[in-house]
Amino acid sequence: MRNHALCGLHSKSLAQIIQTYAQTKELNKGKVLHARLLRIWYPVCTFLTNHLINMYSKCGVTHYALNLFEKMSQRNIVSWTAMITGFCQNLRFPEAVKAFSQMRISGNNPTEFAFASVIKACVSLRSISTGKQMHCLALKSGLDWNVYVGSNLADMYSKCGVMTDACKFFEEIPCKDAVLWTAMIDGYAKNGEFEEALLAFKRMIRDGIVIDPHVLSITLNACAAIKVRKSGECLHSSVVKLGFETKLVVGNALLDMYCKAGDMESASDVFDIVSEHKNVVSFTSLIHGYGEMDCIDEALDVFVDLSRQGIDPNEYTFSSLIKACANQAALEQGAQLQAQVIKLDFDSEPYISAGLVDMYGKCGLLDHSVQLFYEIINPSEIAWDALLNVSAQHGLGKEMMGTFDKMVLEVKPNAINFISLLAGCSRAGLVEEGLNYFYSMEKKYGVVPREEHYNCVIDLLGRAGRLKEAEEFINSMPFEPNAFGWCSFLGACTVHGDAERGKLAAERLIKHEPENSGALVLLSNLYAKEGKWEEVRSLRTLMRKGNMKKLPGYSWVDIGNKTHIFGSDDWSHPQRMEIYEKLDSLLDQIKEAGYVPSTASVPLDVNDSEKQQLLHHHSERIAIAFALISMPSGKPIVVKKNLRMGRVPVEIIGKGLDFTRPEIHWPLAEFIETDLVCSTAIAHKLVR
């Protein structure tokens, strides 16, 4: 554009050109135009200067805008508003608040746009006190119910966690538009009040407000958070009716909702619908869903598909996969993922580094886990918790307490840390230490005990055989134990042979979970231990009449690319002869080491020789024998199970962590004694 051509342009035409450069963020063209205006001494009036300030702000060069603003001989309300908005757009929030104050001192009354911008600055600064002052000014100016100001005020209160004030303000506004409703629903969701978010959405529908993809995705996320599948399905039908199903933000929210509800079939259907538009969020949601359902093969298949589509995985993709590998003790897949993580420079991401610590720990490679932790430059809370949890699962109580002592010097412990700590004390038999931690939680660290912490104490006392104290603790609790607490107490009564307390615990457990056969099975085992076979038969009859079946136990190992599954006294494997020869050989070795079968753990009315045979042909023993004849020397054996294991003797937990061949350094005599002992440091989810 030539200089003489500029002279012929009207200010409004120039303003439109500058506005276009602002929208398209063509900074160089805007600077050239500005320079030419100055060169030909074109009168750059307040009107044009305001547009230039806006253009420079939107192009991210706030210092140019501020320089122009400070040199203005005359400023109007538009000049101030453009500068305040520019500061906000470029995340210079303190300067936005300061400019707002200077504007008022200069005698200019703020517009609704200036109010909206400065309120956004208060939200980002988390300055609720300044935000309330802005609310008062807006009220005096009669702008508090303005669509821009009102929605930003509601957003400010909700994002600052003051939902009471947000609700009060929201209810006072007579005419609520879609923006205001969306701000409130989003506020409820972000503050964890998901039920309120759903109720607000229903009210929005009743008021006839037009629904857009954004508010639908927020509401679907609320459904996902509390796993209300029915409400999510109703929203899905609305999505289809409105034609929003192919909108990526809505499709991803639907996908996440079905994944968190455990409905992977519906999630897969939604994934296929958004196939043309899906991104890394879509793939990661599906991977996370499969991981939570322990479908690791499907999760890995989705990951492969993501790579084939040319989409780069992010840190959340890898953390979901690593978590799935940890839960399934999939050591080889986890190690391969670690290699990719290092290659892509994601290994320093907090969730990934903590996930790797957790994964190697759950696969029994404690040294790898500890080494990885100490390679983290600034361990986060989740990394510390991962290390605590690894030590707890392996029964390394003293090491776990040492880790906790180091952790409190770096970060403040939270509720999850104390769950790991108390569980570790329980497994390691550190009763007094565990009780001290429990009673110091709130007093010393400001962490209020929750259900999970009380359950850990019940387990702590129960494992140690202090059943009377456990009962007294239960009676002193501020609420009744949940199913997990009663199950722990019942398990302790079974191990320590307290039929009276065991019956009480079984009754309470059945009350919480009437369809769970586990309570009757444990009570039956308790009666069997005491030789009360009539009671055992009565319970088994009751289970048959109630159509309740005891889930058969299976153990499996992964050899190469194949999974080998074994049941108790399993004769179906093609290598059964070699397996049983190995079993007999191991039995001879452990007998020489002083092994005496604990037949009391077999809840059947048969003679001791038959009980010994049942113990000898336990599915876990068969799996170990097969692994010993099939796997290369030095490779850890990871045996997985489908049933929760019982109490593990303290002296065993701390030893048999890295099971290698051919030297049998691990306490095989103790290890194969009973099916109440967990195999190799298998995945936590499989042990629970």
N, C-alpha and C positions, 0 to 999 in steps of 0.2 A: 504494500500500500504506500503510494507516494505521499510526500509531505503536503503538496498542494491539494491532493484529494482529501486529506484529513481536514483541511481548512473548510472544505465545503460540506462537511458532515455536521449534522445537528448533535447536540449533547446527548439527546435521547438515543440516537443511532450509535454513538460511541459507547454509551452505557450498555446497549444491547450486545455489542461486540465484546466488551469487557466481561459481561455476564456469561457469554458463551465460553470464553476462555476459562472462566472460573469453574463452570460446570464440567468442561472437558479436561480441566487441570493442565492446560497448555501454558505453562509458566513462561517459557521463552517468548512466545508470541505476545503474551501480556506485557512482559518487560520491554519488548521492542516497541510496542504501541505506546507505552508510558514514556519511553525515552524520546520518541518522535514528538509527542505532545509537548514535552519540556523544551525540545530543541527549537520548535517553531513558535515558542512562547504562546502556545494555545492556552487560553484561560482555564486551568484545571480547577474548576469550581468545587464547592463542597459536595455537590451532587455526584460529580465524576470521581472525586476523591473517595467518597464512601464506597463506590463500586470497585475502585482499585484496592481499598482495604479488604473488602470481601474477597476479591480475586486472590490477593496474596495469602490471605488466611486459609482459603480453601486449597491452595497449592502447597500449604505447609511451610511457608516462609513468614512466620509471624513477625520476625524482626523487621522485615520490609514494611509490613502493615503498621507496626508500632511506630516506626520512623516517620511514615507518612502522617499518621494520626497526631504525633507530637508536634509536627510542623504546621498543622492546620491553623489558619488564623481564625476561622470560625467553625465551630462544631455544633452539630444539632443532635437530636435524640437518635437519629439513624446512625450517625458516626459512633456514638457511644455503644449502641446496640451491636453494630458490626464488630467493634473491637472486643466487646465482652464475649460475643458468640465465637469470634476468631480464637480467643484464648481457650475457650472450652473445646472447640474442635481440635485444637492442637495439644490438649491435655495439660494446659497451663492453668490449672484450676485456682490456685491461690491468687494469681494475677487477675483472673476473671472476677473474683470476689472484691479485690482491691479496686478494680476499674468500676465496678458497680457502685461502690461507696463514693468514689471520686465523682461519678456522674450525679449522684444525689447532692453532693456538696456544691457542685456547679449549678444546681438549681433545675436540672432536667428531671422530669418525672419519668420513671421507667415504663416502657411498654410491656405488653404481655410476652413479647419475644425476649426481652432482656430478663424478665422474671424467670421465664422458662429456662434460659441458659444458666443463670446464676444458681437456680435450684438444682440443676444437673451437676453443677460444680460442687455444691454442698453434699450431694449424694456421693460423688467420687472421693471427696475429702472425708466422708463419714462424719461430717460436722452437723449433728442434729440440732445443736444450739443455734448455729447460724441459719440453718434451714427454718427453724421456728421463727426467727426474726424476719426472714423473708416472707413467711406465711402472714405474719402480722402486718407487714408493709403492703402485701397484696390485698389483705382484707381492708385496710384503710383506703387503698386505691380502688377498691371495688372490682378487683381482677381475680379474686381467689376462685371464683366459679367459672372463669374463662376456660375454654377447652384446653388451651396449651398449658396454662398455669395450673389448673386443677389436676390434670392427669400427672403432671410432674410433681406436684405436692403429694399426691397419693403414692406415687412411685418412690419419692424420697422417704416418707414415713415407713413404707414397707421394706425398702432396701436397707434402711438403718435399723430394722428389727423392731420398730415401734408400731406393731400391728393394731394395737388398741386405738391409737391416734389416727392411724390410716383409715380404720373402719368408721370412726366417728366422723372424720372429714368426708369420707365417701358417702355416708348416709345423709349428710346435710345438703349435698348437692342435688338440686331438684331435677336437672336434666343430665342424665348420664349417657355419654356416647360410647362408641365401641372402644376408643382409646382408653377411657377411664376404666371401663370394665376389665379390659385386658391388663391394665396396670395393677388392678386389685387381684385378679386371678394369679398373675405372675408373682405378686407379693406374697400371697398365701403359699404358693408352691415353693418359693425360695426360702421361706421361713419354716418349711416342714409341716405346714398346716394343710395337708393335701385334701382331707375331707372338706374343709372350708372352701378350698379352690373349686372342688366339684360342685358344691352347693352354689357358689357364686356363678359358675357357668350355667347352671340350671336356671338361676334367676335372670341371667342375661338373655337366655332363650325366651323365657316367659315375657320379658320386656320387649321382645320383637327386635332386638339388636342384631344387625347383620354380622354373621360369623365369617372370619377370615382364616386363612391357613395358620397364621401365627398363633391365634388364641386356641385353635384346635390342637396344635402341637404342644402348647403349654399344658392343656387339660389332659391330653394323652400321657404326658410325662408324669402328671400327678397320679393318674391311674396306674402307671408302671411302678411308681414308688411304693404304693400300698397294695399292689398286685390285685386290683379289683378287675378281674377279667370281664365280668358282665357289663360294667359301666364302659369298659374299653370297647367291647363289641358293639354297644349302642352307639358310641362315638364313631366307630368304623362305618356303621350304616349311614350316619350323617355325612361322613367323608365321601362315601360313594355317591350319595344323593346330590351333594354339592359339586361333584366332579373334581375333588381335590386329591384323589388317590395317587395320581402321578406326580403331585407336588413333592419334591424331595424332602422338604422339612416335615411334611405330614407323614410321608411314607416311612421316613426314619423313626419318627415318634411312634407310629403304629408297630413297626418292627421291634422296637425296644420294649413296647408294652407287652406284646405277645411273648417275647423272649423272657422277660422278667416274670410273666405269669406261668412259664414252663410249657407253653403251647408252641412247640417248635414247628409243628406242621403248619399252623396258621402263619407263623413268622416266615417260614420258607415261601409260602404263597405270596405274602406281601413283598418279600424280597424279589420274587420273580416279576411282580407287577412294576416295581420301580427299577427294573433291570436296565432300562435305557438311560436312566438318570443317576443310578446309584454311585455313591462315592465311598471314600474310606470309612466314613461313619456307618454307612449301611453294612459294609462287610464286617466291621469291628463289632457292631451290635449282634450280628448273627454268630460270629465267633464266640463272643462272650456268652450268648445264650446256650450254645452247644456245650461250652466249657462248664457252665453251671449245672447242666444236666448230665455231666460226666460222659458226654459223647465226644471224646477227644479226636477220634478219627474223622468225624464230620467237621469238627472245628478246623482240623488241619487241611481237609479238603477245600474248605471255604478259603483258607489262607492261600493255598495253591492257586485257586481260581482268581483271587485278588491279584496275584503276581502276573497271571496270564493276561488279565485285563489291562495291565500296564499301570495299575494304581499303586502308589507307594504306601506301604504300611506306616503307621505312626507309632508313638510310644504306647498308646492305649491298646493298639492291636497286639503288640508284643506282650504287654503286661497281662492281657486276657489269655493269651496262649500259654504263657509261662505259668500262670495260675492253674490253668487246666492240666498242664503237665505235672505240676506239684500235687494236685489232688488225685491224680491217677498214678503217681510215682513213675511217670514216663521219662526215665532218665535219658535215653538216647535222643528222643525228640527234644527234650529240654536243652541238652548240650548243643544240638544243632541250632536251636533258636538263639542260644547265647552267642554262637559264632556269628550269626546274622546281625545280632544286636551290636556286637563290637564293630563289625564291618560298617554299619550305618551310623556309628557313633551315638548310639542310644543308651549305652551301658551306664552312663552317669545319671540317667533319668531316675527320680526317686522311686517310682512304682516298679520300674524294671529291675533296678539294683536290689530292692527289697524282695521282689518276687524271685530272683535268682538265689538269694540267700535262703529263702523259704523252700524253694524247689530242691536244691541239693540237700538241705537238711531232711526233708521228707523222704528223699530217696536213700537216706542212710549215709551220705557222704559228708559227715560232720566237718572234717578238715577243710573240704572245699567251701562249705558254707561259711565257716569262720574266716577263712582267707579272703573270700569275696567281700565280707562285711568290712574288714580292715583295709580294703582297697578303696572303700568309699571315702571321699575327701571330707564331706560334711554329712554324716548320716542323719537322715530325717527320722521322725517319730516312727514311721512305718518300718524303716530299716532296723531300728533298735528293737521294735516289737518282733520283727521276724527272727532276730538273733535270740531274743528271750524265748520265743516259741519253740525254736529249734532245740535249745538246751532243755526246755521243759519236756518236750516230746521224748527226748532221749534219757530222761531221768537224771540229768546232770544238774542236780539242785544247787550245789555249791558254786559251780560255774555260772549258773543262771543268776544267783544272787550277786555274784561279782559283776556280772554284766549290768544288772539293775543299779548297783552302786555307781558304776561309771556313767550310766545313762542319765541319772538325776543331776549330774554335774553339767550335762550338755543341754538337756531338754526337760520340760516338765512332764512327768508321767501322766497318762490319761487312763480312762476306765479300761480300755482294751489291754494296755500294758499290765494292769493288775489281774486281769483274767488269766493271761499267760503266766504271770508270776505265781498266782494261787494254784493254778493247775499243775505247774511244775513242782511246787512244794508238795502237793498231794501225791504226785507220782514218785517223788523221791523220798517220801516218808518224813518230810521236815514239818512236822505238825506245829510245833511251837513257833517256828519261824513264819509259817503260813498264817497262823492266828495273829501274830504281831503285825504282819503286813496288812491283814484285813482291818484290824482295829485302828491302824494308823492312816488308812486311806483318806478319810475325811478330815481327821484331826491335823495331820501333818501335811497332806498334799492337796486337800480341798476337793477330793474326788468322792462323790456320794455313791455308796455301794448300790448296785442294781441286782436284779434277780440272778444274773449270771455269777456274780461274786458270792452271793449266799449259797448258790448251788455248789460252787467250788469248795466252800467251807464244809458243807454236808459231805461231799466226797472226801475231803481231807481227813475228817474225823472218822468216817466210815471205813476207809482203806486201812486206817491204823487200828481198827477194831474197837474204837472208843464210841460204841453205839449209844450208850446212855447219854454221853455228852452231845452226840449228834442229834438225838431225840430232843434233848433240852434246848439245843440251839434252834431246832425247827419250831419248837413251841414259843420261843422268844422272838421269832422273826416278825417284822411288821406286816407281812403278808404270807399266805400259804405257799409252800413250794410248788413250782410247776411240775410238769411230767418228768422233766429231766432230773429235778431234785429228788423226787420220789423214786425214780429209777435207780439213781446212785445209792440211795439209802437201802432200797430193796436188794441191790447187788451186794452191798456190804453185809447185809443180814444173811444173804445166801453163802457168802464166803466164810463168814464167821459163825454160821450155824445158829442164828437167833430167830427161831420160827415165830415167836410171838410178835416181835417187832416187824418181821418180814411180812407177816399176814396183814398187819396194819398198813404197811407201805404199799403192798399189792392192792389192797382195797382202794387206797387213795389214788394210786396210779390208774387203776381201771376206771375210776370216776372221771379222771381227766381224759383218758383215751380208751373208751369202752371197746373199741374194735382192735386194739393192739394186743396181740397174743403174747407179747414179750413178758408182761407181768405174770401171767399164768405159768409160762415156761420157767421163769426164775423161781416162782413159788414152788413149782413142781420139783425143781432141782434142789431147793432147800429141804423139802420133805424127803426127797430121795437120799440126801446126805445124812439125814437123821434116821433113815431106814423106815420111814412111814409110808410104806408102799400102797396102803389102802387110800391114803390121801392123794398120792401120786395118781393112782388109777381114777379117782373121782375127778381130779382136775383134768385129766386127759379126756374123760367122758364128757365133761362140761365143754371142753374145747371142740370136740366133735359135734356135739349138739348145736353149738353156736356157730358152726361152720368156720371155726378158727383153726388155721393150720400153722404149724411151726415151719418157718422158712428153712429149707435145707441149706447147710453150709457148703460153700465151694471155695477152693483156693486155685489160683492160676498164676502162671509165670509166662513171660514173653521171651521166646527163644527165636532169634532171627526176626523174621517178619510174621511169625505165627504165634498165636496165644494158645497155650495148653491148659485146659480146665480139668480139675480133679474134684471128685466128690469123696465122701468117706467110704473107705473100703472099695475104692474104684478099680475095677478090673477091665475097663474098656479100652485103655490106651494100647496102641500097637506095640509099645516097648515095655509092657507090663512086667515081663519076666526080668528084664534088666533092672527095672525100678525096684521090684521087691527084693531082688538080690542085694541091691545097694541098701535098702531099708534094713534088711537082716544084718548086713555088715556094720551099719551104723549102730544098730541095737547092741551088737556084741561089744563095740567100742565103748559105748556109754555105760554099759553094765560093768565093764572093767574099771571105768572111772568112778563107780559107786552109785550108779543110777538105780533108784527104786521107784517103780511106777506108782503114781498117786491115783489109785483106783476110786478114791472117794469122789473124784470129779466126774465120774460117769454115772448119770442119773438113771440107771436101768437095774431092774431086779434080776441080775444074772450073777454067776460066780466070778471070782477074781480073775481066773484065767481068761474068761471071755472079755472081761473089762480090759485086761491088758492087751488083748488082741485088738479091741476097738481103738485103744489109744495108739497102738502101733500102726494101725492103718488109717489114721486120721488124715483128712485131705491135705492138711498143711505139711505133714511129714512126707506124703507122697510127692507133693509139689517140690519140696526141697531135694528129695532123693533124685527126682527127674532132672532138676537143675544141675545137681552135682555131676551127673553123668553126661550132660548135654552142653554145658557152658565151659568156655575156656578158663584155665587157671588164672586166678587173680581178679576175675570180674565179679563185682558184687551181685548177690542173688537178691532179687526183690520179689517177694511173694505177696500177692494181693488177695483180699478176701471180700466176700459180699456181706458178712455179718459183723456187727460190732463185737469187738473182743471184750473180754472181762478184765478183771484186775490183774495187773502184771506185777509180780514180786519185784520189789525195789532192787534187789541184788542182781536181777537179770537185766533190767532195763539199761543199766549203765555199761553192760559188757558187749552183748552181741550186736554191735552196730554195723560193722563192716564185715559181712560174711564172705570169706574168700576161700579158694581152693589152692592146693590140696591140704594145707595145714589147717587143722580144725582147732583154732585158738578160742573160738567162741564156745560158751558153755552148753554144748549140745545136750549133755545129760539133763541139765535143768530146762533147757529150751524145749525139748520134745516131750517134756513130762506131761503136759496137759494142753488142751485146746484153749485154756484161759490165757495162755501166754502168746503175745503177738510175735509174729515172725519179724524178720529183718527190720528195721526202722521203716516200716511201710508208710504210705501216705496217710496223713492225719485223718482225712475224710473216711478212709477205709477202716481206720482203727476205731473211730468213734462208734 
